[in-house]
Amino acid sequence: MPLINRSVSIAANAQNDNLLAGSAFEYLPSNAQLTFGIVQASGATGGILCTVQSGSDILMEEGPLVVRAGLPIRPDDFTLEDVALGGERIIIKARNTTAGAIIVNLSMIVQEI
């Protein structure tokens, strides 16, 4: 069961179109149950707005993240789940609405089915 952990800095008033860009699991190699944990490491709630898409399924649209230093804690921060088909693209977009850089920490659990 693969676990993808990422820590990405989002510049002030900037957007990262896919936090998983370049990952071996940006495009799923096989059918899988996905579980996502995404938090922002600092700043006020709402500083980062996040969109999560699994294939054609939109799991979260421009939603605020929990503020927590470090990686997401399981099960508390793992609030999104989806079943995705092999070959589908996983997109986690993050938009910083503040005047300072903010780090986004994410974990994605991939359980092949």
N, C-alpha and C positions, 0 to 999 in steps of 0.2 A: 504494500500500500504506500505509494509515493506521497511525500509531504514536501510542498514547495513553500519556502520561507523567503520573503523579500522585504527589504527595508529601502524605501525610495524617498529622496528629498524632492519636494515639489516647491519650486521657486515662487516668490511672491506674485500673486495675481497671474499665475501660469496654470497650465493644464498638461497632464501626462495622459495621452490617449490610450495607453495600455501598459499597466504596471507589469504585465506578464510578457511583454515583448521580448523575444529572444529565448524564452523558456522552451524546453522540450515539450511542455504541456500547454503552450499557447493554442496549439491545435491538438486535440486529444488523439492519442494513438489508438484508442479502443473505447467502447462504450464504458461509461463510468458514472458512479455516484459521486458528486462533488459536494464538499462542505467548505465554506469560506468563513474565515475570521479576518476582519479588517479593522484596524484602529489607527488613530492619529496619535503621535507620540507627545505632542505639546499643543499649546494654544487653546482657544475656547471652542466648545462644541459648535459645529457649523463652520469652522474655519476651512475644513475640507469637505467638499460635496463629492460623493462617489456614485458612480453608475456601474452596475455589474450585469454583464450579459453573458449567457451561456447559449451559444448557437443563436437561435431566434428568440430565446426566452430572456426577457428582461426581468432580473431578480430584484434590482434596486435601481431607482432612477433619481439621480441628484439628491441622495440622502446624506444626512450628516453622520459622522462617525463618532464612536465613543472615544474619549481622550484617555489614553493609558500608556504609560511608558513601557517599552518592551514589546515583545511579540504578543499576539492575541492569546488569551487563556481559554483553554477548552474545559468545559463546554460554554462558559459564560459569553464569550465574544464570537462564537461560531453560530451566527444567526441566519445564515443563508445556505440553502441546500438545493440541489437540482440533479436530475439525471440527464446526461448528455450523451450523444452518439459519437462514435469514433469519427474524427475528421472535423468536428465542430470547433469553431474558434471561441476561446474564452477571453473576454475583454473586461478589464477592470480599469475604468477611467476615473481619474482623480483631478478635481479642480480646486485650486487654492483661492479662497476669496479674501485673503488677508494681505497686509503689506510686508509680511515676513515669511521666510521659508518654513515649511512644516514637513516633518518626516512622517510618512505613512508606512506602517508595518502590516504585512499581510501573511496569512498562512492559508494554503489550499490543500485539502486532503483529497486525494484521487483514489477511489476504491473501484477497481475494475469489476464489471458485472457481466 
